[in-house]
């Protein structure tokens, strides 16, 4: 299976919240590897990142001259899915996105909002959970819970308002088990991105 490492996007952030900076080609899977956002303006800017319409980073501030680097992004995107980096100010945030393009079919991704009841993010199966990203949409603190099968891997983690938590290199095996999440309060105030490798 061919794997091509390449620059996926270079340019400024989109000024429309319904656009995209990159769309996965037909018949391909993309692993996003690195995202860099640089504020080239003289004022503080705000940005949001969405993967296929699901919040990945929401309403983050970036100071003049500041560069934000997410070097181990490792988010799996399927054919026709899109990436959006949004900033309401034109030509303020320089964005660079790199990744690996492949035709592999053994990679799984799930993205969704979770609420106060147990929400199955990935149904039971045999896989290795590679990475997790949790994005808080609430302007109030919130507690987060996650189970792999019947075992908690996150219990009552206090998330700050509008925060994004990255858990790379998790590498936990699910033996016909599911990924289940919930929050302590405020329905639909957290989004979860889970990436996994399907195994036999």
Protein Blocks (a to p, Z undefined) as FASTA:
>chain_A
ZZddddfbgcdddfbfkbcfbdcdehiacddfbdcdddfbfbdcdddddeehiafbghia
cdehiacddfblopacdehiacddddfbghkbccdddddddfbfkbccddddddfbdcdf
bdcdddddfbdcdddfbfbdcdddddehjbcfbghiacdehiacddehklpacehiacdd
ddfbhehibccdddddddZZ
